[in-house]
Amino acid sequence: MQERLKLQHFLTIKKLENDQVEGLIDRAEYFKAGGAVPEFSQPIYAVNMFFENSTRTHCSFEMAERKLGLQTIPFDPTTSSVNKGETLYDTLLSLNSIGVSLAVVRHSKNEYYNELVNLDNTQKLDMGIINAGDGSGQHPSQCLLDMMTIHEQFGHFKGLKVAIVGDLTNSRVARSDMRLLKQLGAKIYFSGPEYWYSSEFEEFGNYVKVDELIDQMDVIILLRVQHERHQQEVAFSPTAYHSEYGLTVERYARMKENAIIMHPGPINRGVELASELVEAPKSRFSTQMKNGVFMRMAMIEAVINGRGLGGKK
């Protein structure tokens, strides 16, 4: 039996080894198949701190916590003392003092977690941090649920052709997925507006126009156009974007028979993806949401194991 992953925090996919990724996928698939959740002899209190809007990730983490039997403490950033100038560290220190031992955090600042985990000898924060997305940096849980979804379809990663299409500049999903997919042996391609492709992506794959790759790919990952992060210098046309870069019904018909479509959500219907394709046979949008709960259970369990919470040693 493979030894369970043990982590003090879950911040990034950068340091995960392939066997650790495979272990997380196996564990998530076990939970999805109805496998028994761990039994804890002591309560575990968790808080979900989302400083950016979220539906899927926030609710998915809360469902994962409930399925594991954790006690979730409500937190509303709009009414928290952060708005009075309190630091994120001090907010967590306060929660830690009343018994919270796990914090799931989404923040607009890249690598916000450094100040929470790289402590000096005067600091006493004793809390596991799970990164639910940091700015345009990393999105570990989305990346790993994507890996689980691809593994369910193909059973492997080596040699798979994967296209990541759309708003690359602002996408933490792209940055996480491209890194881990390459590490696992997949071949990566990028597409969408060329001005959203920059030299930082060259290490992982080449830019190819959508119509030149559509019938060659095993997996097409569509990225949401993040209007809220763009300083729009020209008017954005959803119709023009969909026609030139989106997955239209015509492009869908050219995809390989066994190929799949993925999207982290929320979807701009008629922009990245034709509305009638959201639930099409090749779409794995809903499957990704389902898999997210079980992968997040596996991630949370890894931190519980690493920190010896719930009476686990």
Secondary structure by P-SEA (a helix, b strand, c coil): ccccbbbccccccccccaaaaaaaaaaaaaaaaccccccccbbbbbbbbbcccccaaaaaaaaaaaaabbbbbbbbcccccccccccaaaaaaaaaaacccbbbbbbccccccccccccccccccbbbbbbccccccccaaaaaaaaaaaaaaccccccbbbbbbccccccaaaaaaaaaaaaabbbbbbbcccccccccccccccccccccccccccbbbbbccccccccccccccaaaaaacccccaaaaaaccccbbbbbccccccccccccccccccccaaaaaaaaaaaaaaaaaaaaaaaacccccc
